Structures are given as structure tokens and as C-alpha cells.
Amino acid sequence: MKLIKFIIPVLFSVTLLFSCVKKDNTIYESTDNMVAAAKAEICTMGMEELKALIDNHTEIQIVDCREDYDFMLGHISGSIHIPRGLLEFSGKLSNRRIKTLVIGNEMGSGALAVQSLKLLKYSDCHMLDFSWFDWEATYPELVEQGMGEKAPVTVKKEASGGGCGD
């Protein structure tokens, strides 16, 4: 009798726990359908909203998930370059609590990136819903070129006498 009183609550708890787990077995007919589904689940932000955040010095992180070549030709000043295929494995992002904005390519990489970041518990994620070319034309002063990474500084060692008795 004592065993039954113990087993019933345990079984109930296990059943409740597994019923709360999100199981998504969706199969998409095309990439376009997958991107459309992602866009339906995420928040977006327009160009003017981003500019206002920058002007107000709001703490944000901008993730540019376009490919290296596109990023090198031009990107939003201060953005972090993480190609879409490497996003989940990158160590470049660490603060999940600040507003994270993602810009991608015209094929929908930004929507998929935001969806992935949400699954990784980034709490305030938005896709930048405008064309890179529109940003570049409207705010050229907020555009950088290159990879954005500086060459490592090497420290020149002083020659020492070394050895015994020097």
C-alpha cells in the first residue's frame, strides 16, 4: 500500500513533465516555408527603431549573420559577425539578457538566426527587417567595411644575456 502511494505521485509527475516538453516534428516542403514559419514566430525591428536605439545609446548587440564577403563589403558599425551556419557554435555572444538584433541576407537567414537564438534562451531577440542596402544608403555614417577585427599586437622581447654568470 505504501508503495502505491509513492508510485502514483511519481508517475503523475513524470507524465506531467513529459507532456510539457515541446515536440516539433514539423517537416517543411521548402526552405521558403521554413523561413516563413520562423518569421511568424519572431519579433522584428525596422530601420528607424534601430537608429533610435543607437542614438539613445541603448545597450544592444547586433549580430550580422551574412557571409564573410558581404560583411566585409559593409556592415552596421559595431556589429558582431557570425555567419548563420556557425551561430549556435560561436562564443562571440555571451550576454543573453541584452537586446540582440540580427541582420541576415535576403533569403531569410536572419529569421532562422533569431529563431535559433530564442531556443538558446536569448530573451530579447529581434530580426532587423530591412535591406542592408537601405541601411547603407540611409545611414552611410553608421557603416563600416572590412572584417572589423584588428591584427594582434606583438610585443617585442628585449634581448637578455641569459645563461649563467652574465
Secondary structure, 3 states (H helix, E strand, C coil): CHHHHHHHHHHHHHHHHHHCCCCCCCCCCCHHHHHHHHHHHCEEECHHHHHHHHHCCCCEEEEECCCHHHHHHCEECCCEECCHHHHHHCCCCCCCCCEEEEECCCCCHHHHHHHHHHHCCCCCEEEECCCHHHHHHHCHHHEECCCCCCCCCCCCCCCCCCCCCC
